[in-house]
Amino acid sequence: MEKIITSKERYMIQAALISLWFNVVLFTFKLAALIIVRSLAIVTDFAITIVGLTVSAILYNSLKLSMRPADLLHNYGYGKVEHVCEAMEGIVLLGIAIIMSFQSIATLFHPSHVTFPWIGFASSVLSLTLNFTGAFFIFQLARKSSSPAVRAEGVHYTLEGFISAAIACAFIITILLRQSRYSSIEPYVDPVTTILISMAISLPSIKLAKQAFVNLLDISIEEPSKMEVVMRLARHADHYCNFKDMKTRTAGHKKFVEVKIIMPKDMLFSKAHEVISKIEKDIAAGIPDSEVTVTMVPCSKECGLIQDNKPCPYLNPAI
C-alpha cells in the first residue's frame, strides 16, 4: 500500500526543489563570474554555492527517504536523516571557512589586483537577490513543515545572501580606491573581505552542526508539547489510576511519545483497551506529526482505597 504524503511532507519537498533550482541558477552565473573575475572572494562564494548545490540534491533525496514508513530495520522510521543533512551542511560550511581563511592570510603577503570589478559587483548583487528570495520562501516552508533540514537550508541561503552583500560592498570599495590616491591598498580589500566572510559563517555553521548532533542524540520534544501531553492525559484522569515513565524524542520533523498508564486490575481488558485507545488518539491530535504509544499497566492494589476496602472509582467513573 502506497504511503499518503501529508501536507507537511509536501512543503518539505517544495522547499528542497526551490533550493535545488535556485542553486543551479546561482552555480551557472557564479561560474561565469569566476572565469572572468580574478577574486578570492568570488572563489569563496562559488565554493559555498557548490556546497549548496550538492547539499540541495542530497536534501531532496534525504527528505524523500525520511518520509518512508517504519520497517523491520528502522522501527521508528527514517526521520533522523534530516538531522544528518543539518549536521553535514554545518560541517562543510565550517570547513570552507577555515580553508578560505588560510588562503586569504597567504594572499595578504602576495596581494594581486581584482580584474573586472564591475562584473563581480553585478554578479554579487544578482546573487544576494536570489539568495534572500530563496531564503524567504524556504523559511516559510520550514515553518509550515517543522523540518530542521529545511530550516538549515534557509540558514544556508541567508548566510550566502549576506556573503554576496559583503562581496558587493568590497567590489564597490575596490572601484572607489582605484580612482583615488589610496589605490595602493586596493589589492588588500579582496583577501580581507574573504577573511571577514569566513569569520561570519563560522559561528552559525558551528551552531548548526552542534544542534544537529544534539538532535541525533534523541533530544526530547519541546516543553510546550510536553505540557500538551500532560494536559491531554489530564482530560482522561477519571478513567485511569495514574501515569508514569513518560518519554519523548524527536526524529526530524516527527515526534515520538511513550507513556505508561496504570489501569484498575479488575477492569475488563476490552474496556481498558478502549480507554487507552482514546488517550493515544487524543495525544496524537494535540501533537502534530507524532506517533504515540501508550502501554497499559495493571495497578498493584496498594492504594489507600483498596486498603480501606472501598470500591475503585476508576472502574465506574462518573460521566
C-alpha positions in Angstrom: 0.0 0.0 0.0 1.4 3.4 -1.1 2.1 5.9 1.7 -0.1 9.0 1.7 2.1 12.2 1.6 1.0 14.7 4.2 0.8 18.5 3.7 3.9 19.0 5.8 5.8 16.5 3.7 4.7 18.3 0.5 6.1 21.5 2.0 9.4 19.8 2.6 9.7 18.6 -1.0 8.7 22.0 -2.3 11.5 23.6 -0.2 14.1 21.1 -1.5 13.1 21.7 -5.1 13.2 25.5 -4.6 16.7 25.2 -3.1 17.9 22.9 -5.9 16.8 25.1 -8.8 17.9 28.3 -7.2 21.4 26.7 -6.6 21.5 25.6 -10.3 21.0 29.2 -11.4 23.5 30.5 -8.8 26.1 28.0 -9.9 25.7 28.9 -13.5 26.3 32.7 -13.3 28.8 32.4 -10.5 30.9 30.1 -12.6 30.8 32.6 -15.4 31.9 35.4 -13.0 34.7 33.2 -11.7 36.1 32.7 -15.2 36.1 36.4 -15.9 36.8 38.0 -12.5 40.0 37.2 -10.6 38.9 37.5 -7.0 39.4 35.3 -3.9 36.1 36.4 -2.5 34.4 35.2 -5.7 36.2 31.8 -5.3 34.9 31.6 -1.8 31.3 32.5 -2.8 31.5 29.9 -5.7 32.8 27.2 -3.3 29.8 27.8 -1.0 27.4 27.6 -3.9 29.0 24.2 -4.9 28.3 23.0 -1.4 24.8 24.4 -1.5 24.0 22.7 -4.8 25.4 19.4 -3.6 23.5 19.6 -0.3 20.3 20.6 -2.1 20.5 17.4 -4.2 21.2 15.3 -1.1 18.5 17.1 0.8 15.9 16.3 -1.8 16.6 12.6 -1.7 17.1 12.6 2.1 13.7 14.2 2.6 12.1 11.6 0.4 13.8 8.9 2.4 12.7 10.5 5.7 9.1 10.1 4.6 9.3 6.3 4.3 7.3 4.5 6.9 8.9 2.4 9.6 10.0 -1.1 8.7 11.7 -4.1 10.2 15.2 -2.5 10.1 14.1 1.1 11.1 11.3 0.6 13.6 10.9 4.4 14.2 11.2 5.4 10.6 13.9 7.5 8.8 13.3 10.9 10.3 16.8 11.3 11.7 18.2 11.6 8.2 17.0 15.2 8.4 19.4 15.9 11.3 22.3 14.2 9.3 21.7 16.7 6.5 21.6 19.5 9.0 25.0 18.4 10.5 26.6 17.8 7.2 25.7 21.4 6.0 27.2 22.9 9.1 30.4 20.9 9.0 31.1 21.6 5.3 30.4 25.3 5.6 32.8 25.5 8.6 35.4 23.6 6.5 35.2 26.1 3.7 35.5 29.0 6.2 38.7 27.5 7.6 40.3 26.8 4.2 39.5 30.2 2.8 40.8 31.9 5.9 44.2 30.3 5.5 44.2 31.1 1.7 43.3 34.7 2.5 46.1 35.1 5.0 48.6 33.8 2.5 47.2 36.2 -0.2 47.8 39.1 2.2 51.6 38.6 1.7 51.2 38.4 -2.1 48.3 40.6 -3.0 47.0 40.9 -6.5 44.6 43.2 -8.3 41.0 42.2 -8.9 40.0 42.1 -12.6 36.7 43.4 -13.9 35.3 44.5 -10.5 32.1 45.8 -12.1 31.2 42.3 -13.4 32.0 41.0 -9.9 29.7 43.6 -8.4 26.8 42.8 -10.8 27.3 39.1 -10.1 27.2 39.6 -6.3 24.0 41.8 -6.5 22.2 39.2 -8.5 23.5 36.5 -6.1 22.2 38.3 -3.0 18.8 38.9 -4.6 18.4 35.2 -5.4 19.7 34.1 -2.0 17.4 36.3 0.0 14.4 35.5 -2.2 15.2 31.8 -1.8 15.7 32.1 1.9 12.3 33.9 2.3 10.4 31.0 0.6 12.4 28.3 2.3 11.9 29.7 5.8 8.1 29.9 5.1 8.1 26.3 4.1 10.3 25.4 7.1 7.8 26.9 9.5 4.9 25.0 7.8 6.8 21.7 7.7 8.7 21.9 11.1 11.6 20.3 9.3 15.1 21.0 10.8 16.8 20.1 7.5 14.6 22.7 5.6 15.4 25.3 8.3 19.1 24.6 7.9 18.8 25.2 4.2 17.1 28.5 4.9 20.1 29.4 7.2 22.5 28.5 4.4 20.7 30.7 1.9 20.6 33.6 4.4 24.3 33.3 5.1 25.1 33.2 1.4 23.0 36.3 0.8 24.9 38.2 3.4 28.2 36.9 2.0 27.2 38.2 -1.5 26.2 41.6 0.0 29.7 41.8 1.7 31.4 40.9 -1.6 29.3 43.5 -3.5 30.4 46.1 -1.0 34.1 45.0 -1.4 33.9 45.5 -5.2 32.5 49.0 -4.7 35.3 49.8 -2.3 37.8 48.4 -4.8 36.4 50.5 -7.6 36.5 53.7 -5.5 40.0 53.0 -4.2 41.3 52.6 -7.8 40.1 56.1 -8.6 41.7 57.7 -5.5 45.2 58.3 -4.1 44.8 55.2 -1.9 45.0 52.8 -4.8 48.0 51.0 -3.2 45.7 49.4 -0.6 43.1 48.2 -3.1 44.7 44.7 -3.6 44.2 44.0 0.2 40.4 44.6 0.1 39.7 41.2 -1.5 41.6 39.0 1.0 40.5 41.0 4.0 36.8 40.7 2.8 37.3 36.9 2.4 38.7 36.6 6.0 35.7 38.6 7.3 33.3 36.4 5.4 34.9 33.2 6.7 34.6 34.5 10.3 31.0 35.5 9.7 29.9 32.0 8.5 32.0 30.1 11.2 29.7 30.8 14.2 26.4 29.9 12.5 27.9 26.8 11.0 29.2 25.6 14.4 25.7 26.3 16.0 24.0 24.5 13.1 26.2 21.4 13.4 26.0 21.4 17.2 22.2 21.5 17.2 22.1 18.7 14.7 24.3 16.4 16.8 22.2 17.2 19.9 19.0 16.2 18.0 20.7 13.0 16.8 21.1 12.0 20.5 17.3 11.6 20.9 16.5 15.0 22.4 13.1 15.2 23.9 10.3 17.3 22.3 9.9 21.0 23.2 8.5 22.0 26.6 5.1 23.3 25.3 4.5 19.9 23.6 5.3 18.1 26.8 2.8 20.2 28.6 0.2 19.5 25.9 0.7 15.7 26.5 0.1 16.2 30.3 -3.0 18.3 29.6 -4.3 15.6 27.3 -3.7 12.9 29.9 -5.5 15.0 32.5 -8.6 15.0 30.3 -8.9 11.3 30.9 -7.8 11.3 34.6 -11.2 9.8 35.7 -10.6 6.7 33.7 -7.2 5.5 35.0 -5.3 5.4 38.2 -2.1 7.1 37.3 0.6 7.5 34.6 4.4 7.1 34.7 7.6 6.8 32.7 6.6 9.4 30.1 9.3 9.6 27.4 9.6 11.7 24.3 12.0 12.2 21.5 12.3 13.9 18.1 13.5 12.5 14.7 13.5 15.2 12.1 10.0 16.7 11.9 8.5 13.7 13.7 7.8 13.4 17.4 7.5 10.2 19.5 5.7 10.0 22.8 5.6 7.0 25.1 3.8 6.7 28.4 2.6 4.0 30.7 -1.0 4.2 32.0 -1.8 2.4 35.3 -5.3 0.8 34.9 -7.5 -0.9 37.6 -6.5 -4.5 37.7 -10.1 -5.7 37.8 -11.2 -3.7 34.7 -12.2 -5.7 31.7 -9.5 -5.8 29.1 -11.8 -4.6 26.4 -12.8 -1.6 28.5 -9.2 -0.8 29.4 -8.1 -1.1 25.7 -10.9 1.4 24.8 -9.6 3.9 27.4 -6.0 3.5 26.2 -7.0 4.0 22.5 -8.9 7.2 23.3 -5.8 8.6 25.2 -3.5 7.7 22.3 -5.7 9.4 19.7 -6.2 12.5 21.9 -2.5 13.0 22.4 -1.7 12.4 18.7 -4.3 15.0 17.8 -2.6 17.6 20.1 0.9 17.0 18.9 1.3 17.3 15.1 3.4 14.7 13.3 3.6 12.5 16.4 3.5 8.8 17.0 2.0 7.9 20.4 2.5 4.7 22.2 0.5 4.1 25.4 1.3 1.0 27.4 -1.3 -0.4 29.8 0.0 -1.5 33.3 -2.3 -3.1 35.9 -2.4 -1.5 39.3 -0.8 -3.3 42.3 -3.9 -2.8 44.5 -1.8 -1.0 47.1 -3.7 2.3 47.1 -5.5 3.7 50.2 -8.9 2.9 48.8 -8.3 -0.8 48.3 -6.6 -1.0 51.7 -9.8 0.5 53.3 -12.0 -1.9 51.3 -13.6 0.9 49.3 -14.6 0.4 45.7 -12.2 1.6 42.9 -13.6 4.8 41.5 -12.0 4.2 38.1 -14.0 1.0 37.4 -17.2 3.0 37.1 -16.1 6.7 36.5 -18.7 9.4 36.7 -19.8 10.7 33.3 
